[in-house]
Amino acid sequence: MMKNKNLKIEINCQKGKRIDAEFSADPGIYETESIRIEMAETITDGCRLGKIQLKMKNESCRENFNLRMEKPIRVYLPTAERPEKITAMYMYNEWWTRPAFVTSFQEIPDLTQVAYFKYNDRFVCFIPMVGREFKTYMAGGTETEICLEMTAWLGGQKEIDEPLYLLTEAPTLTEAVHKAFVWLAEYKGIRMREERRIPEMFKFLGWCSWDAFYTEVSEEKIRQKADELMEKNVPVRWMIIDDGWLSVQDEKIYDFVPDKKKFPDGFKNMIEEIREKGDIRWFGVWHALGGYWGGILQGSDLALKESSYLYKTVNGKLIPSPQSGAGFYRDWYEGLSQEGIDFVKVDGQSAVPYYFENSLPVSEAARGMDQALESGGFYMDGAILNCMGMAMESILARPVSAISRNSDDFMPKKENGFAEHLLQNAYNAIYHNELYCCDWDMFWTKHEDSVKHSLLRAISGGPVYFSDKIGDTIPEVLKPLTYLDGRILMMERSARPTEDCIFSDPMENGVLKLHNVAAWGQTGRGGGIAAYNLTGQRQKYTFKPVDISDMDVADTYWVYDFFEKKSFVLGRNECYEGILDADGFAWFVMLPKNQTGTCLGLLDKYAGFMAVESILESDNMQTVVVRESGLLGWFSEREPQKVMVNSEDVTGKVQKQGDLYSISLPEAYSKTVLSIVWLS
């Protein structure tokens, strides 16, 4: 990627001084009396790593002009070849990224932290790097140059020895992204997604107080909501008490105990009584990374008690220390655990630059804060729901915690809020899923887009929770997401766009298609494609089974249209053509076509094929074990001679619609053995 010839660097110093350096020829060294810069690119494990070393001369007792805090370094990388298309994932606020679909380096937005390039013969994943102190962003470049901006959020430095960018190439974008993050995980000493343990509670359906009460949460309201869920037989197994429970003043926390007006007896009695009345097993609470949004209240008893674990920034905030803050979180979580709290949701994680600007380098501060948080999190068995933390210095700093929010908030009253929510989750997951089980946020079951949101959570591959107000929960919206015991049918990874959607804006140019896969039987893997029309106009769309590259390979597949209740067969490279009305959506389950029949599992679940635990097949008989009873379905081009459920002949109860057969059984937690016999 990098050509030292014609490479340009702008150095912005304190007190308004600027230095322009241009590398006229190899090797990549620029040197004057006052500054030395060396640029290099190395290749390791098929990844190209760009590096920068800079050293400014300082006088002992005279005025010096070292680096300023804001955008001290701007690098223009000349390129030999321009991509056909670019998708730039940029920070549109402090916490979240969203895509920009562009065709030139000039159009790349400021604060871009991952970019995908499409060339005629390959794909490239380009990642501005996070170093020991500095982080790098992409910004608008020139027709032939990529622009990179570096910052440490700390002024006055005179030396840099940091990575600048990482570049990977592959025949598919999925391979290029994966290669990049495997390298990054090793480089940063953190785990890939598959190496992170998902806490047990997040495998079950949950509820959060935020969109129900916002900061007006209280013991009485939590009890009322728990009662409603039990009365409606909604299998919620965990609850989050979100913002509003803490003892705060002027947006700063002054005590670890809950607000005495809202929770006069603390949490313990309330939690124990809710657990005794029903099946809600786990409780979590929310807090911000700094304790509360503004940190810890100076002069409070809490500040005095925890003083050895706190850091006072130059802008006057009192924050858990990146060096010793593990003690702060340990003391807090130990007390919460004694109150019956099992996990925490931690917001504001990418506020690190604004907490520590001109106090500590951003990368060092983020690394220290996340390590401190996760050290304290051992008191919660590592059960941390990371949130508002998609700045790359945060993404690459968490050693082991598994769950990370993947988008801005679900905003129930925002006009066209679903389209933006979907857009962020779909495109963020392309890279975020490499390291984390992605949380696609809560939703309302009583909402005009509730079914769209429900399907989106089903394919998200992450936690599923909702936030209805008291009395508003609609159980039917949640039923396709979980088993009877509340365990969610969690697909294998985050849903991601099909490759033909990655470089095209679905809000303008058609239908956004998302795909995912999950276990089917002992060793198989099925998949599905969800299609969403975000344009407001009727749209045509197509897909092929081969679009799901990690699904089991077969010559032909059964395809089930979940909402239309129709089935058909597609060859692996055969194209399905469909039409979606304005704001329409669809969900297609795909399973390899077996020799005799193909069991679809539970027809009333979005990913009901996951309920198929084992398949035993012979020439004229198939025996399937399904996790629980309900509406069971299977595909077959031959009509069965006999159908048995748990050794009972139920042939007369089987319903037929084309090649789809089904039988409705009373719901039960127990496994069901379905045996289908065909004529020889």
Secondary structure, DSSP 8 states (H G I E B T S, - for coil): ---STTEEEEEEBGGG-EEEEEE-SSS-EEE-SSEEEEEEEEEETTEEEEEEEEEE---SSS----B-SSS-EEEEEE-SS--SEEEEEEESSSS-EEEEEESSGGG--TTEEEEEEE-SS-EEEEEE-B-SS-EEEEE---SSEEEEEEE-S-----EEEEEEEEEEEESSHHHHHHHHHHHHHHHHT---GGGS---GGGGB-EEESHHHHTT---HHHHHHHHHHHHHTT----EEEE-TT-EEEETTEEEEEEE-TTTSTT-SHHHHHHHHHHSS--EEEEEEETTBSTT-B-TTSHHHHHTGGGEEE-TTS-EEE-TTTTHHHHHHHHHHHHHTT--EEEEE-GGGHHHHHTTTS-HHHHHHHHHHHHHHHGGGGTT-EEE-S--SHHHHTT-SS--EEE-SS---TTSTTHHHHHHHHHHHHHHHHTTTSEEE-----SSSTTHHHHHHHHHTSSS--EE---TT---HHHHGGGB-TTSBB---SS--EE-TTTTTS-TTTSSEEEEEEEEEETTTEEEEEEEEEE-SSS-EEEEE-GGGSTTS---SEEEEEETTTTEEEEEETT--EEEEE-TT-EEEEEEEE--SSEEEEEETTSTTGGGGEEEEEE-SSEEEEEESS-SEEEEEESS--SEEEETTEE-GGG-EEETTEEEEE----SS-EEEEEE---
